[in-house]
Structures are given as C-alpha cells and as structure tokens.
Amino acid sequence: MASPPPSALDTKLEILKNQVYEQCLDEEPDTVFRQQDILDMGVIPDSDAALLLAVTQRLVDEKLFKMVRDGQLGWMYRPLEDALKYRGLTHEQEMVYSLIDESSTEGIWSKTIKNKTALHETLMRSALKALETKRLISDMKSVEHPTRKMYIKSTLRPSEKATGGAWYTDNELDEAFIEGLTGVLYKYIEARSFYRSTSRRPLKRIAGRPAPKAAAAGPETITLLPLPPTYRGYPSLAELTLFIESSPITSTTLSADDISALLDVLIYDRRIEQVVAGPEGVAFKAVRKAIVGDESVERGNGVTEAPCGRCPVFELCEEGGPVSASSCVYFQEWLTGGGF
C-alpha cells in the first residue's frame, strides 16, 4: 500500500527546514544558534515561535541539529556527512557516539563515557563494540594516560597532546631522536658563532715582553674565537627551522614550536644563549666552553691576572676597532680595583 502524500504542513516544514539549515551552514561549525538568531534569518513567517520549534525539532530528528543547553536553549548544526552517521544508531549508541564526537582530537576515557551516560557497563560496552564495528570510532593511546582505555572518532587523528607530538614513537619518548637533533642544531649554531684560528702563536704580544714560545712540535689545534660585537650572522628560529626542514636528518615534519623546544633544552644546558640580532630581533649563539684541566695552560701570573691576558678577543683589540682598551669595561673595572 502506497504511503499517503505529505500534508501541506509537512511540505512547509520541509521547505523551512532546508532554508534554515542552508543559512546555518554559512556560519562556523561551533556557532550556537538561539531562537532569536533563527527568527532573524527571516525564514520563519511572522516570527511564529511554535513554527520555529517545529522546524528545529525536525532538524534535531534528522540529526542535522544538536541541542545545546547552557542556561538557555540553543542549537548547533552538524554537517550532512556527520548527521548521516548518527542515523540508524540506537539510543545508547547515539549517547556514546555523541560524547566521543564532542571530545574531538583529545579522545575520551571509557570511564568518563560511563559516568556521563549513566549506562550499565554491559550496555556501554555493547554500544562501543557496535560503533567500532561500524568503523565510527576506534581506540587510541594517550601518553598522558597510558593505562586508560581511550576512544576517538575513526576519521580523526589524536592531538599532539595525546600522542606526545614529534618526540614520541609508539607512545615512548624518543630520547635518541631528541639528542640527535639537539646535537645537529648545536653544531649549526656553533659554526655561526665563532671564527676558527689555527695559529700556533699569538698574533700580538704584550709590549716589552717576548712573545710566548709556541708549543713544541705538536698537532695544529683549532681555537674558537668570538666574533665582533657588530656581527649579525647568528641564526634565528626561522632559519634553524628551515635548516632542519630542508636537511635529510629526519623525515618528520617539525614546526617552529618543535625547534623552539629543542633550543630551550640547549639554553637550559648552557650550550647556547639568546642574543638580540637578525631580522626577527632574536637569534642564537653558542656559549664558549671554559678550558678545564688543560695541561697546556700555564700557571697564572701577572699577565694572566689582567683582563688582557685572558681576553678571548685579544687578536681583535685595537684602537678604532670593535674592541679596544679604551672602551673595555673589564679593563676599566680591573684598573679601579674591582677585580676580574
């Protein structure tokens, strides 16, 4: 037997429903529509409140709207693709799926689902199993809560907060990966922080004193010397991010925030420091390591006690240059008895 033709009211509600829904799609998915918002669309004739409620109820029944109660009645729309997934679900399955849907990329704990739905354990697990069979949800692992049974929509990828981001592999902190990248970053920054001197004897000597004797036949050593204060070639965060991105070191895509986290580790370890330089205003330079236990360093004397005797930029020091005795703050402090 053929179904009876739709009544005039049904036809009217269907037309109004489609018009309201189409206008809602012009807004962001997280927009909450109140009664007045829908009346302001100019779709409901004579701003009839009863007709408005009939239209919104039809949208809710077809899963195109979901109700929001945050002190007053409101609705949020679902894209048609998502609405179709709700159709055909049992009441229990819909309750469970809606919570997992709302949890987005963070996922939700099975115990939270049970508490919020107040479903019996058997009913809840049956609903979860049915949703997994329909491939609407899947379980997930969280580095924050590794022992919890978590669920997420099957079409979503867990957030970095849940997975740990680039620094976790199979939910385990990849320490070797982190150490390797920090080492590469440090070498790149160090290469841009100093110039290398291979001279075996000083290029300058103290007036009135003979030049120090060069070390007897031995391998030529490389000394890292600081660059002048006017140097602006220290690498910035953007440059370091691009360097890692374009290098074959890793196939993992790392953001500027990821690289910044590695730089924070190097700063904490006192291997690099921030400097004011470059177009971004902030750049990074390597910290010069102090010589500890070096047998080639002679016992201290009057020369080494003075700032000039231990100055790392002694070779650059001259009047009119970027470093000079007349402008040296350490030299002035030493002369006034402040020590060094």
C-alpha positions in Angstrom: 0.0 0.0 0.0 1.4 3.4 -1.0 2.2 5.9 1.7 -0.1 8.8 1.9 1.1 12.0 0.3 2.7 14.6 2.6 0.4 17.1 4.1 0.7 20.8 3.4 2.2 21.4 6.8 4.8 18.6 6.3 5.8 20.2 2.9 6.0 23.6 4.5 8.2 22.3 7.4 10.5 20.6 4.9 11.0 23.8 2.9 11.6 25.9 6.0 13.9 23.2 7.5 16.1 23.3 4.4 16.2 27.1 4.3 17.2 27.4 8.0 19.8 24.7 7.6 21.4 26.3 4.5 21.7 29.6 6.3 23.3 27.9 9.3 26.0 26.4 7.1 27.3 29.9 6.3 28.4 30.2 10.0 31.2 28.4 11.8 30.5 24.8 13.0 30.8 25.8 16.6 28.2 28.6 16.4 25.3 28.3 18.8 22.0 29.5 17.4 19.4 30.8 19.7 15.7 31.2 18.9 16.1 34.9 18.1 19.1 34.1 15.8 16.9 31.8 13.7 14.0 34.2 13.7 16.4 37.0 12.5 17.1 34.9 9.4 13.7 36.0 8.1 12.7 32.4 7.1 10.0 31.7 9.7 6.8 33.5 8.7 5.5 36.1 11.2 8.3 35.0 13.6 5.9 32.2 14.7 7.6 30.7 17.8 5.6 27.5 17.5 6.5 27.0 13.9 10.2 27.7 14.8 10.2 24.9 17.4 8.6 22.5 14.9 11.3 23.3 12.3 14.2 22.9 14.8 12.7 19.7 16.1 12.7 18.3 12.6 16.3 19.3 12.2 17.1 17.6 15.5 15.2 14.4 14.5 17.2 14.2 11.3 20.5 14.7 13.3 21.2 18.0 11.4 20.9 19.9 14.7 22.1 19.0 18.2 20.6 20.8 21.2 22.7 22.9 23.5 21.7 23.7 27.0 24.0 26.3 28.6 21.5 28.3 30.6 19.2 28.8 27.6 18.0 26.7 24.7 20.2 26.7 21.6 21.3 24.5 18.7 24.4 23.7 16.8 24.4 22.3 13.3 26.1 19.2 12.1 27.5 18.8 8.5 25.3 16.4 6.5 28.1 13.9 6.3 28.3 13.7 10.1 24.5 13.7 10.5 24.2 10.6 8.3 26.5 8.7 10.8 24.0 9.3 13.6 21.1 8.0 11.7 20.4 4.3 12.3 22.1 4.3 15.7 20.2 3.1 18.8 19.6 5.5 21.6 22.5 4.0 23.6 24.9 4.1 20.7 23.9 7.7 19.9 24.6 8.8 23.5 28.1 7.2 23.4 29.0 8.4 20.0 27.9 12.0 20.7 30.4 12.1 23.6 33.2 10.7 21.5 32.3 13.1 18.8 32.4 16.1 21.2 35.8 15.0 22.5 37.3 15.7 19.1 41.1 15.0 18.8 41.6 14.7 22.5 39.6 11.5 22.8 37.6 10.4 25.8 38.1 7.8 28.6 35.7 4.9 28.7 35.1 5.6 32.4 34.1 9.2 31.5 31.6 7.8 29.0 30.1 5.5 31.6 29.8 8.3 34.1 28.2 10.8 31.7 25.8 8.4 30.1 24.9 6.5 33.3 24.6 3.4 31.2 25.1 0.0 32.6 28.5 -1.5 31.9 27.1 -4.1 29.6 25.1 -1.6 27.6 28.0 0.8 27.3 30.4 -1.9 26.1 27.8 -3.2 23.6 27.4 0.3 22.2 31.2 0.8 21.9 31.6 -2.6 20.1 28.8 -1.7 17.7 30.3 1.7 16.9 33.7 0.1 16.3 32.1 -2.5 14.0 30.6 0.3 12.0 34.0 2.0 11.9 32.7 5.2 13.5 35.1 5.0 16.4 38.5 3.5 17.3 40.5 3.1 20.4 43.6 5.3 21.0 46.6 5.6 23.2 47.5 8.7 25.2 51.0 9.5 26.5 49.3 11.4 29.4 47.2 8.4 30.4 48.9 5.3 29.1 46.8 2.9 31.2 43.4 4.3 30.2 41.1 2.9 27.5 40.5 5.9 25.2 38.2 6.3 22.2 38.2 8.8 19.3 36.3 9.2 16.1 37.8 7.0 13.4 38.1 9.9 11.0 40.3 11.9 13.4 43.9 11.8 14.3 44.8 12.2 18.0 46.1 15.6 19.0 49.8 16.2 19.7 48.9 16.5 23.4 47.6 12.9 23.3 50.4 11.4 21.1 53.3 13.5 22.5 53.9 15.0 19.1 57.1 14.5 17.2 59.1 13.5 20.3 57.2 10.2 20.8 57.5 7.0 18.9 54.9 4.2 19.7 53.9 6.3 22.7 57.5 6.2 24.1 59.7 9.3 24.4 62.3 9.0 21.6 65.4 10.2 23.5 67.9 9.2 20.8 65.9 11.3 18.2 65.9 14.3 20.5 69.6 14.0 21.4 70.5 13.7 17.7 68.5 16.8 16.7 69.8 18.9 19.5 73.3 17.9 18.6 72.8 18.9 14.9 71.3 22.2 16.0 74.1 23.0 18.3 76.8 22.3 15.7 75.0 24.6 13.2 74.7 27.4 15.8 78.3 26.9 16.9 79.6 27.2 13.3 77.9 30.6 13.1 79.0 31.8 16.5 82.8 31.8 16.3 85.7 32.1 13.8 88.4 29.5 13.8 92.0 30.3 14.4 94.7 27.7 13.6 97.7 29.9 14.6 100.2 28.2 16.9 101.4 31.6 18.3 99.7 34.8 19.2 99.3 37.4 16.5 100.1 40.1 19.1 102.3 40.3 22.2 102.5 42.4 25.3 104.8 45.4 24.8 108.2 44.9 26.5 107.8 41.2 26.7 108.9 38.5 24.4 106.2 36.5 22.5 105.3 33.3 24.2 107.0 30.2 22.9 105.0 28.1 20.5 104.2 24.6 21.7 106.9 22.2 20.7 106.1 20.0 17.7 102.6 19.1 18.1 99.4 18.9 16.1 97.9 22.1 14.9 94.9 23.0 17.1 91.8 24.9 16.2 90.8 27.7 18.6 87.3 29.1 18.6 87.3 32.9 18.9 84.3 35.1 19.4 83.1 37.3 16.6 83.0 41.1 16.9 80.0 42.8 18.6 78.8 44.1 15.3 78.4 40.6 13.9 74.7 39.9 12.9 75.0 36.4 11.4 73.7 34.4 14.3 70.9 32.1 13.2 67.3 32.8 14.0 64.5 30.4 14.9 63.1 30.7 11.3 66.5 29.9 9.8 67.0 26.9 12.1 63.5 25.6 11.4 64.2 25.8 7.6 67.6 24.2 8.1 66.0 21.1 9.8 63.2 21.0 7.3 65.5 21.0 4.2 68.0 18.6 5.7 67.9 14.8 5.3 68.3 14.4 9.1 64.6 13.4 9.6 61.5 12.8 7.6 59.3 14.0 10.4 57.8 17.4 9.9 58.8 19.7 12.7 57.2 23.1 13.4 58.9 26.2 14.7 57.4 25.4 18.1 59.1 22.0 18.0 62.5 23.6 17.1 62.0 26.2 19.8 61.5 23.4 22.4 64.9 21.9 21.4 66.5 25.3 21.6 65.1 25.7 25.1 66.9 22.4 26.1 70.2 23.8 24.7 69.7 27.1 26.6 68.9 25.2 29.8 72.1 23.1 29.3 74.0 26.4 28.9 75.2 25.4 25.5 73.6 28.3 23.7 72.1 31.7 24.5 69.7 34.2 23.0 71.1 37.4 21.5 69.5 40.4 20.0 70.3 40.2 16.3 68.8 39.4 12.9 65.5 40.5 11.3 63.4 38.6 13.9 65.1 40.5 16.7 66.2 37.3 18.5 68.9 34.9 17.4 71.0 32.2 19.0 74.7 31.8 19.6 76.8 29.1 21.1 78.4 29.6 24.5 82.2 29.3 24.6 83.3 26.4 26.8 85.8 27.2 29.5 89.1 25.3 29.5 89.1 22.8 32.4 92.1 20.6 33.2 94.1 21.7 30.2 97.7 20.9 30.9 98.9 23.3 28.2 97.5 26.3 30.3 100.4 27.7 32.3 100.2 28.7 35.9 98.8 32.1 36.4 101.0 35.2 36.5 100.7 39.0 36.3 99.7 38.8 32.6 97.0 36.3 33.0 95.6 38.1 36.1 95.0 41.2 33.9 91.9 41.2 31.6 94.1 41.4 28.5 96.0 38.2 29.3 92.8 36.1 29.2 90.8 38.1 26.7 89.1 35.9 24.1 89.1 38.7 21.5 92.7 39.8 22.2 93.6 39.4 18.5 90.8 41.8 17.5 91.6 44.5 20.1 92.9 47.8 18.7 92.0 51.5 18.9 89.3 52.3 16.4 88.2 48.7 16.1 85.1 47.0 17.5 87.1 46.1 20.7 89.7 48.5 22.3 91.3 49.1 25.6 89.7 52.5 26.0 86.2 51.0 25.7 86.8 47.7 27.5 84.5 47.5 30.6 86.5 44.7 32.1 89.8 46.7 31.8 88.3 49.7 33.5 86.9 47.6 36.3 90.3 46.0 36.8 92.1 49.3 36.9 89.7 50.6 39.6 90.4 47.6 41.8 87.1 45.8 41.1 88.9 42.6 40.1 88.3 40.4 37.1 
